[in-house]
């Protein structure tokens, strides 16, 4: 019997059910149409204090390059030399053919930098959190996170088989309440050292105290703290002098270290375990040679040139003071990340648009990323910003804020 012929699917007037959500999403196109779309702006120059967009020079107040090293000649030269020696990539994972002597040298320096026995380099900071949390937290364990932790931490908890519990932002009473209910199971507290939207610092001494009381491990995401906090720019644990009490320290290369990638540091035993159990490490290609070389060079500059960090903090105090004096609400910011709270989402988009027109690059952050009615303009500073840069920025914030009725 001849099989019945199946007609090809008539696709012209139908959409596959799995893709319906994609075709229903129109918000971005609507924002583009009215000129209020602030994302995916094409920068035509190096990530520096001033950048070019569509041929227009703009003051960059939206970068995470806190040390201002992404366009540093020594860092670029180190990356170029690595390409000459190793080529442009490793063509495999760290687990198999993708480990270079350069990676091992970098890991040795990173471990020493954050005062740990060993370190392990991942291809991105996001993968570092995914790969560490998913590997360490088992089925009967608890992972305890701050409600405002970075998305990579949240996604890492989704990949693990443990129970996820959240506590109110930087609220130590709520953290203790959560810990007291976890019983005798394995517990890992995971927090940001500096919170990327609020700009405040985790209460690490109290977190460490509670961790000891309830026999929990502590992991600190120092993505925004490396270069910024610590005796030599080596992060939150160093800043509070509790390095020995923090079990895992994570950092990224895409901010102060002027590259791309991430690392986790801990005891030799923990790193050895992660090398053989972290799926994002084992099944991803390793960090490219120029990226690793750039990090090594940037790390050395951070350690040997403390005046950069001093300048960053000078800039931070000046900008925070200036914005507060203008009448802006900058929340609990105590770092180079300054949230300028403006209210509703469209107010934030409107302020972004006007600042952009005035030559100032900032980033709007709206709900649900922040609570409704607390939309903000995220300002982030570099060590290489000058007084002239900051005076110009404050002048534009004064003008636009008054124009929009925010101040």
Secondary structure as UniProt FT lines:
FT   TURN            12..13
FT   HELIX           17..19
FT   HELIX           20..24
FT   HELIX           27..33
FT   TURN            34..35
FT   STRAND          50..53
FT   TURN            54..55
FT   STRAND          56..60
FT   TURN            66..67
FT   TURN            70..71
FT   HELIX           73..86
FT   TURN            94..97
FT   HELIX           101..113
FT   TURN            114..115
FT   STRAND          118..122
FT   HELIX           125..136
FT   TURN            139..140
FT   STRAND          142..146
FT   TURN            147..148
FT   HELIX           151..159
FT   STRAND          163..167
FT   TURN            169..170
FT   HELIX           172..180
FT   TURN            183..184
FT   STRAND          187..192
FT   TURN            196..198
FT   HELIX           204..213
FT   TURN            214..215
FT   STRAND          217..221
FT   TURN            223..225
FT   TURN            227..228
FT   TURN            231..232
FT   HELIX           236..239
FT   TURN            240..241
FT   HELIX           243..245
FT   STRAND          248..252
FT   TURN            256..257
FT   STRAND          262..266
FT   HELIX           268..277
FT   HELIX           279..282
FT   HELIX           289..304
FT   HELIX           306..326
FT   TURN            331..332
FT   STRAND          337..343
FT   HELIX           345..357
FT   TURN            358..359
FT   STRAND          360..361
FT   STRAND          363..365
FT   TURN            367..368
FT   TURN            372..373
FT   STRAND          375..380
FT   TURN            383..384
FT   HELIX           387..403
FT   TURN            404..405
//
